[in-house]
Structure formats: structure tokens, C-alpha cells
Amino acid sequence: MAARWGAGIRNGFLGQFSHYLIRYATWIPPLVVFNGWVAEITQINGPSMYPYFNPRYNESTRRDIVLVSKWYPDRHLKRGMIVTFRNPLNPKGKVVKRVVGIAGDVVRTKAPYPHEYVQVPEGHIWVEGDGDKTKDSNYYGPISACLVTGRVTHILSPWDRFGRVKWWEHNLRPGIKKARYVLE
């Protein structure tokens, strides 16, 4: 009798456990691959992209949640795109900024950058936040395009702003002299 009772618990518990393990744990590797190489959902913190992201930054603790495409993130970058990249001063941190200049462009810088104008070198981009409180290329100079980890493509939350990020509609600030050639 004891043998039957123990076998029933084992079959019941192990049967359920293996069923749930197969049902749910098999999704973990594809999700890890998807999150690492295809796309990820990211929360935008801080005021550096205000007012485009977090337009109610001063009124609420609610933050925008966006979809970041990681599919060849450093290729074919264009002025106005919003990208995520590794912070050049703290590689563990990720930053969200707008591409203002690409290779060959001459950019009029802002304080605290030491020179009034800078030409963006080959393989680099010039990024700036939309807000006033931002550490961007004016702080650490042009960044290598290899540091780019993704492109912000959609706003997922809040619901009233849900949709595609229309970066091409953003007017770039004055002081950017576009390069005569574009390398892609």
C-alpha cells in the first residue's frame, strides 16, 4: 500500500512539474535570444529626452515604455533617429539619445564641449538629448557607432502616445552642416 501511495505522489508531482517545465521553460531560450538580438522593451528614465519622451516628467512618476529594435543597430544611422547605446564613460549603463550628426557632418557644439565646432569622424555619430538636462556628445564627444545597441521604434506606454516613433518628422537644431557625402 505504501509503495502505491508514494508512486502516486511521485507521478502526480513529477508529472505536473515536468508538464509545466516543458510548457514554460522551453520559452526561456527563445525569449533570451529575442531580447538579446531582435528587440527589447525599455523604460525611459530621466529628463534628457524631454519633451519627446516623458512629456509629463515634472508632473508624474510615470515613464514612457518603448520598443527598441536591435536588428543591425549601428547600420544606416540617419540624423534624427533615436538610439540606445552603451555609455562611453560607464559601459554597463545604457543611454537613449537622438542622432544629430553622422560621419563627415560639422556640428556646432554646446557647453561644456571645448571647441565651438567639431567634424564627426568616420565610424562615429554625434548624439544629443532633446532636453536641457542631458549628458550627451557635448559632454563626451562623438561616440563610436559600434556602441549603438538599438533604435527606438515604438512607444508602448502610455496608451495615449502608443505608436511608431516618427523620428524623420523631428526638426534638427540649427548648427549642423551636413556632409557632402554619406557613407552607409
C-alpha positions in Angstrom: 0.0 0.0 0.0 2.8 2.4 0.9 4.5 1.8 -2.5 1.4 2.7 -4.4 0.9 5.8 -2.3 4.5 7.0 -2.9 4.2 6.2 -6.7 1.0 8.3 -6.9 2.6 11.3 -5.3 5.7 10.9 -7.5 3.8 10.5 -10.7 1.4 13.3 -9.8 4.0 15.8 -8.6 6.7 14.9 -11.2 4.1 14.6 -13.9 2.8 18.1 -13.2 6.3 19.5 -12.7 7.6 18.1 -16.0 4.4 19.3 -17.8 4.9 22.9 -16.5 8.6 22.7 -17.1 8.2 21.7 -20.7 5.3 24.1 -21.2 7.0 27.2 -19.8 10.8 26.7 -19.6 11.0 25.9 -23.3 10.1 29.5 -24.0 13.1 30.9 -22.0 15.8 30.3 -24.6 13.8 31.9 -27.5 12.9 34.9 -25.3 16.6 35.4 -24.3 17.6 35.3 -27.9 14.8 37.6 -28.9 15.6 40.1 -26.2 19.4 40.0 -26.9 19.4 40.1 -30.7 16.0 41.2 -32.1 14.1 43.7 -29.8 13.6 44.6 -26.2 11.2 46.7 -24.1 12.8 49.5 -22.3 11.6 52.2 -19.8 12.8 55.7 -20.5 14.1 57.3 -17.3 15.2 60.8 -16.7 14.6 64.2 -18.4 17.3 64.1 -21.1 14.7 63.3 -23.9 12.0 65.6 -22.5 9.6 66.6 -24.1 9.7 63.9 -26.8 9.8 61.1 -24.2 8.3 61.5 -20.7 6.4 64.7 -21.6 4.9 64.7 -18.0 8.3 64.3 -16.4 7.7 67.1 -13.9 4.1 66.2 -13.2 4.2 62.4 -12.7 6.4 59.4 -11.9 5.0 57.7 -14.9 7.7 57.0 -17.6 7.4 56.1 -21.3 8.0 52.4 -22.2 9.4 51.9 -25.7 10.3 49.1 -28.1 14.0 49.0 -29.1 14.9 47.2 -32.3 18.3 45.5 -32.0 18.5 44.2 -35.6 21.8 45.7 -37.0 21.5 48.8 -34.8 24.7 50.5 -36.0 23.9 50.3 -39.7 22.3 53.1 -41.8 22.0 55.5 -39.0 20.3 58.8 -40.0 20.0 62.2 -38.5 17.0 62.4 -36.1 16.9 58.7 -35.2 16.6 57.9 -31.5 19.1 55.2 -30.5 20.2 53.4 -27.4 24.0 52.9 -26.8 26.5 52.0 -24.2 27.6 55.0 -22.1 31.2 55.7 -23.2 32.1 56.6 -19.6 30.2 53.7 -18.0 29.9 50.7 -20.4 27.5 48.9 -18.0 25.0 51.8 -18.5 22.7 52.3 -21.5 21.7 55.8 -22.7 18.9 57.0 -25.1 19.7 60.0 -27.3 18.9 61.4 -30.8 21.4 61.2 -33.6 22.3 64.8 -34.6 25.3 64.2 -36.7 26.8 61.4 -38.8 30.3 60.8 -40.2 31.5 63.9 -42.0 29.0 66.4 -40.6 30.2 69.6 -38.9 28.3 70.2 -35.7 28.1 73.4 -33.7 28.6 72.2 -30.2 27.2 73.4 -26.9 28.8 73.8 -23.5 30.8 72.1 -21.9 32.4 70.9 -25.2 35.8 72.6 -25.5 35.5 73.6 -29.2 32.8 75.6 -31.0 32.7 73.2 -34.0 33.6 69.6 -34.5 33.6 67.4 -37.5 32.2 63.9 -36.8 34.9 61.4 -37.6 34.4 58.3 -39.7 32.6 55.5 -37.8 31.2 57.9 -35.2 28.0 59.8 -34.6 27.1 62.9 -32.6 24.2 62.4 -30.2 22.2 64.8 -28.1 19.2 64.7 -25.8 16.1 66.7 -26.6 16.0 68.2 -23.1 18.3 70.7 -21.3 19.4 68.3 -18.6 21.4 65.8 -20.6 24.9 64.3 -20.8 25.5 63.7 -24.5 28.2 64.2 -27.1 28.6 67.8 -25.9 29.9 66.1 -22.7 31.9 63.2 -24.0 32.4 64.0 -27.7 31.5 61.9 -30.8 30.7 58.3 -30.0 31.6 55.2 -31.9 28.7 53.8 -33.9 29.8 50.4 -32.6 28.4 51.5 -29.1 24.9 51.7 -30.6 22.8 48.8 -29.2 19.4 49.6 -30.7 16.9 52.0 -32.3 13.8 53.2 -30.6 11.0 52.3 -32.9 7.7 52.4 -31.0 6.2 53.9 -27.9 4.3 51.2 -26.0 3.1 53.2 -22.9 1.3 55.4 -22.0 -1.6 54.3 -24.2 -2.4 57.8 -25.4 1.0 58.0 -27.1 1.1 54.4 -28.3 2.5 54.1 -31.8 5.6 54.4 -34.1 8.3 56.9 -33.2 8.3 59.3 -36.2 12.0 60.4 -35.9 12.0 61.7 -39.5 9.5 64.4 -38.6 11.8 65.9 -35.9 13.5 69.2 -37.0 17.1 69.1 -36.1 18.6 72.1 -34.4 20.5 74.7 -36.3 24.2 74.4 -36.4 24.5 71.1 -38.3 26.4 71.3 -41.6 25.6 68.0 -43.4 28.5 66.2 -45.1 28.5 66.3 -48.9 28.8 62.5 -49.0 27.0 59.9 -47.0 28.7 56.6 -46.2 26.3 53.8 -45.3 
